[in-house]
Amino acid sequence: MAELVYPPVIGFARTMFQVQGLRFDIAGTEHVPRRSGAVLVSNHISYLDFVFCGLAARPAKRLVRFMAKESVFRHKVSGPLMRAMKHIPVDRERGVHAYENALSALRSGEIIGVFPEATISRSFTLKNFKSGAARLAQEAGVPLLPMALWGTQRMWTKGRPRRLGRHRFPITLRVGAPLAAAPEENAESLTERLRCRVQDLLEAAQQAYPVRPKDAQGAWWLPAHLGGTAPSPEEAAAPTPGLA
């Protein structure tokens, strides 16, 4: 079936990247399979992460179908676009339905995008991973494709105002080698190995990032363990009134 919506949306996004003056450093795109299915797994630090994860698959001429909150599909603007791009809604009360849809897509050769932390990490460090991505890959017989991104939190993240103007932010993306998902391996063990891969890629992206905050006030986007003023993982896990 022809893709009538996804390519134009990508074209619009690329135009916006140029308008914003974003500077990309992308490595590892050769690991994205050109034909077969895979579960692309990334850290989650921004509301825009799915856009940039999808960008990493474009050199392989692939379109990523992301699993996203069902509420996004109810929005009058994003909903029709998400459905037309064949993304997969996830209703927490009907999770089995989303799982089956993702499994069917993987078996048909699609790349499914998953954020196994489930929510944005306010500490900008890796949270614990849910095992759904590993179980999907095992059942579908496809590899896990680890990925990390850095810099996207400076544009739009939880609890911070959007900064979508021409700020010329650097965006760093790292894609790792596929991780085989043997069906006989314990899903929790596989999930932990996957998390370690993403952690390595995240550290590589952070080390490659070309700028540092100029002062403490501007260090909100840098994790505490790297000298920034972002909440620690413990502080970020505490309930914060007013944050969705």
C-alpha positions as CSV (number, residue, x, y, z in Angstrom):
1,M,0.0,0.0,0.0
2,A,1.3,3.4,-0.9
3,E,2.6,5.7,1.8
4,L,0.6,8.9,1.2
5,V,1.2,10.7,4.5
6,Y,4.4,9.5,6.1
7,P,6.9,10.8,3.4
8,P,5.3,14.3,3.3
9,V,5.4,14.5,7.1
10,I,9.1,13.6,7.0
11,G,9.7,16.3,4.3
12,F,8.0,18.9,6.5
13,A,10.0,17.8,9.6
14,R,13.3,18.1,7.6
15,T,12.3,21.6,6.5
16,M,11.6,22.5,10.1
17,F,15.0,21.2,11.1
18,Q,16.6,23.5,8.6
19,V,14.6,26.5,9.8
20,Q,15.6,25.7,13.4
21,G,19.2,25.4,12.3
22,L,19.6,22.0,14.0
23,R,23.0,20.4,13.8
24,F,23.0,16.6,13.5
25,D,25.6,14.1,14.4
26,I,24.3,10.7,13.4
27,A,26.3,7.4,13.6
28,G,25.4,3.8,13.2
29,T,22.6,4.0,10.6
30,E,24.2,1.1,8.7
31,H,22.8,-1.1,11.5
32,V,19.2,-0.4,10.5
33,P,17.9,-3.4,8.4
34,R,16.9,-2.4,4.9
35,R,14.1,-5.0,4.5
36,S,13.4,-7.2,7.5
37,G,11.6,-6.4,10.8
38,A,13.2,-5.1,14.0
39,V,12.3,-3.5,17.3
40,L,14.0,-0.1,17.5
41,V,14.6,0.8,21.2
42,S,15.7,4.2,22.4
43,N,16.0,6.3,25.6
44,H,13.3,8.9,26.1
45,I,14.1,12.5,27.1
46,S,11.8,14.6,24.9
47,Y,8.4,14.8,23.5
48,L,10.0,14.9,20.0
49,D,12.1,11.8,20.4
50,F,10.0,9.7,18.0
51,V,10.7,12.3,15.2
52,F,14.5,11.9,15.6
53,C,14.5,8.2,16.1
54,G,12.6,7.9,12.8
55,L,15.2,10.1,11.2
56,A,17.9,7.6,12.0
57,A,16.1,5.0,9.8
58,R,15.9,7.2,6.7
59,P,19.4,6.3,5.3
60,A,18.1,2.7,5.1
61,K,14.9,4.1,3.5
62,R,12.8,2.7,6.3
63,L,9.7,4.0,8.1
64,V,9.4,3.3,11.8
65,R,6.0,2.6,13.3
66,F,6.0,3.8,16.8
67,M,4.0,2.6,19.8
68,A,2.5,5.7,21.4
69,K,-0.1,6.6,24.1
70,E,-3.6,6.2,22.9
71,S,-4.4,9.8,23.9
72,V,-2.1,11.1,21.1
73,F,-4.4,9.4,18.6
74,R,-7.5,11.2,20.0
75,H,-6.0,14.6,19.4
76,K,-7.7,16.4,16.5
77,V,-4.4,17.2,14.7
78,S,-2.0,14.5,15.7
79,G,-4.6,11.7,15.7
80,P,-5.3,11.5,12.0
81,L,-1.6,11.9,11.2
82,M,-0.6,9.1,13.6
83,R,-3.2,6.7,12.2
84,A,-2.3,7.6,8.6
85,M,1.4,6.9,9.3
86,K,0.4,3.5,10.8
87,H,1.7,4.1,14.3
88,I,0.3,1.9,17.0
89,P,-1.9,3.2,19.8
90,V,-1.3,1.8,23.3
91,D,-4.2,1.8,25.7
92,R,-3.0,0.8,29.1
93,E,-6.3,-1.0,29.8
94,R,-6.1,-2.9,26.5
95,G,-2.3,-3.5,26.2
96,V,-2.8,-6.9,24.6
97,H,-4.4,-5.3,21.5
98,A,-1.4,-3.0,20.9
99,Y,1.0,-5.9,21.5
100,E,-0.8,-8.0,18.9
101,N,-0.8,-5.2,16.3
102,A,2.9,-4.6,16.9
103,L,3.6,-8.3,16.6
104,S,1.7,-8.5,13.3
105,A,3.6,-5.5,11.9
106,L,7.0,-7.0,12.9
107,R,6.1,-10.3,11.2
108,S,5.3,-8.4,8.0
109,G,8.7,-6.9,8.0
110,E,8.1,-3.5,9.7
111,I,10.3,-1.7,12.1
112,I,8.5,-0.9,15.4
113,G,9.8,1.9,17.6
114,V,9.5,1.5,21.4
115,F,10.5,3.6,24.3
116,P,10.8,0.9,27.0
117,E,11.1,3.5,29.8
118,A,7.4,4.2,29.0
119,T,7.7,7.9,30.1
120,I,10.2,10.7,29.6
121,S,13.1,10.6,32.0
122,R,13.3,13.9,33.9
123,S,16.8,13.1,35.1
124,F,17.9,12.5,31.5
125,T,19.4,9.2,32.7
126,L,18.1,5.7,31.8
127,K,15.1,4.5,33.9
128,N,14.3,0.8,34.2
129,F,13.1,-0.8,31.0
130,K,9.8,-2.6,30.7
131,S,10.2,-6.1,29.0
132,G,7.7,-5.6,26.2
133,A,10.2,-4.8,23.5
134,A,12.3,-7.9,24.3
135,R,9.2,-10.1,24.3
136,L,8.0,-8.6,21.0
137,A,11.3,-9.3,19.4
138,Q,11.5,-12.8,20.7
139,E,8.0,-13.8,19.6
140,A,8.4,-12.2,16.2
141,G,11.8,-13.6,15.6
142,V,13.4,-10.2,14.9
143,P,16.4,-8.4,16.4
144,L,16.4,-5.5,18.9
145,L,18.0,-2.4,17.5
146,P,19.4,-0.2,20.4
147,M,19.6,3.5,19.9
148,A,20.3,6.6,22.0
149,L,19.7,10.3,21.4
150,W,21.0,13.4,23.1
151,G,20.2,17.1,22.9
152,T,16.5,16.7,22.1
153,Q,15.6,17.5,25.7
154,R,16.8,21.1,25.1
155,M,13.9,21.6,22.6
156,W,10.9,20.2,24.5
157,T,10.8,18.0,27.5
158,K,8.6,17.5,30.6
159,G,8.3,20.4,32.9
160,R,10.2,22.8,30.6
161,P,8.9,25.4,28.1
162,R,9.2,24.5,24.4
163,R,12.2,26.0,22.6
164,L,11.4,25.4,18.9
165,G,12.9,28.6,17.4
166,R,16.2,28.9,15.6
167,H,18.5,27.9,18.4
168,R,20.8,25.8,16.3
169,F,20.9,23.0,18.9
170,P,23.1,20.1,18.3
171,I,21.3,16.7,18.1
172,T,23.3,13.5,18.6
173,L,22.0,10.1,17.5
174,R,23.8,6.8,18.0
175,V,22.5,3.5,16.6
176,G,24.0,0.2,17.8
177,A,24.5,-3.2,16.3
178,P,21.3,-5.4,16.3
179,L,20.9,-7.5,19.4
180,A,19.6,-11.1,18.8
181,A,16.5,-12.0,20.7
182,A,16.7,-15.7,21.2
183,P,13.3,-17.1,22.2
184,E,14.8,-19.3,24.9
185,E,16.4,-16.4,26.8
186,N,14.6,-15.1,29.8
187,A,12.9,-11.8,28.7
188,E,14.1,-10.0,31.8
189,S,17.7,-11.0,31.2
190,L,17.4,-9.9,27.6
191,T,15.9,-6.6,28.7
192,E,18.8,-5.9,31.0
193,R,21.3,-6.7,28.2
194,L,19.4,-4.3,26.0
195,R,19.4,-1.6,28.6
196,C,23.2,-1.9,28.9
197,R,23.6,-1.5,25.2
198,V,21.4,1.7,25.2
199,Q,23.4,3.0,28.2
200,D,26.7,2.5,26.3
201,L,25.2,4.4,23.3
202,L,23.8,7.1,25.5
203,E,27.2,7.7,27.1
204,A,28.8,7.8,23.6
205,A,26.3,10.4,22.5
206,Q,26.9,12.5,25.6
207,Q,30.7,12.3,25.2
208,A,30.3,13.4,21.5
209,Y,28.0,16.3,22.3
210,P,29.8,19.4,21.2
211,V,28.5,21.9,23.8
212,R,28.3,22.3,27.6
213,P,26.1,24.6,29.6
214,K,27.6,28.1,30.1
215,D,26.5,28.4,33.7
216,A,24.4,26.7,36.4
217,Q,21.2,28.2,35.3
218,G,21.7,26.8,31.8
219,A,22.7,23.4,33.1
220,W,19.2,22.1,33.6
221,W,19.5,19.7,30.6
222,L,22.6,18.0,31.9
223,P,22.3,15.1,34.4
224,A,23.4,15.7,38.0
225,H,26.1,13.0,37.7
226,L,27.6,14.9,34.8
227,G,27.7,18.2,36.7
228,G,24.3,19.5,35.6
229,T,21.3,20.6,37.6
230,A,18.7,18.1,36.3
231,P,16.9,16.2,39.1
232,S,18.7,13.1,40.3
233,P,16.9,9.8,39.4
234,E,15.5,9.7,42.9
235,E,14.3,13.2,42.8
236,A,12.8,12.7,39.3
237,A,10.9,9.6,40.6
238,A,9.2,11.5,43.3
239,P,5.7,12.8,42.4
240,T,5.7,16.4,41.1
241,P,2.4,18.4,41.3
242,G,1.4,19.8,37.9
243,L,3.6,17.5,35.8
244,A,1.8,15.1,33.4
